[in-house]
Structures are given as C-alpha cells and as structure tokens.
C-alpha cells in the first residue's frame, strides 16, 4: 500500500506563496534549493505529534493552471479549526473562492479556494452538526 508522505505545490512567485501559506496556515519553510537544484522550500505544516504530512513549495516549470478550468491533478485539503476565520485569512492574503463552503452532513464543513499561484486547495473543519 502506498501512503501519501509528501506533497509539492508548484508556484510562480516563491516569496508570495511562502507569505500566503505562512500567514493563512502558519506554515514555516526550510530552504532545500541546493539539494533540489531548483527553488524548493520544505513546508512544515504542523507539529510532528499531529496527524498530517509536510511538503514543499517548488518553482513552477511550466504554465500555471488556467482560470476556471476543471481541476487537473491533486487537491490538498487542510484541516482547520475555524472555517470562517480561515476563509477570511485566505481572501485577505490574495486567495479566491473556487467552491463556496458547503456541509458534509454530520461530518464537516468543506470548501475550495485558489491560492496566489492559481492552485486549487481545500479547507475542512470537522463538525458533526454540519448540515
């Protein structure tokens, strides 16, 4: 069985992307560019004792995703404690709504956004009362 152990988010503007993910989700970054041979920043997404994985921001090598096209690849979804507060941070830091907040009845609130680099990602707040 192959378990997901790392993710990479392709970006056009590394500093802008680090600012977005750092401010919205509190991620920190480690410069692994020398090892990777390209601009590449490891993303620490939380405490090692918490469920989740770390990943990286890497310099995009081709054209960015086109606006309003269907998702073509993986979408990372971040668990959040306060959906509405996180959405506010996303919008304040240059993100846009892709799919508005909706209920996964009896489970959670879910929604999708576009980051400053044109990538789609989700946020997910567990809530057994969601409907």
Buried (B, 14 or more C-beta within 10 A) or exposed (E): EEEEEEBBBBBBEBEBBBBBBBBBBEBBBEEBBEEBEEBBBBBEBBEEEEEEEBBBBBBBEEEEBEEEEEEEEEEBEBBBEEBEEBBEBBEEBBBEEBEEBEEBEEBBBBBBBBBBBBBBBBBBBEBEEBE
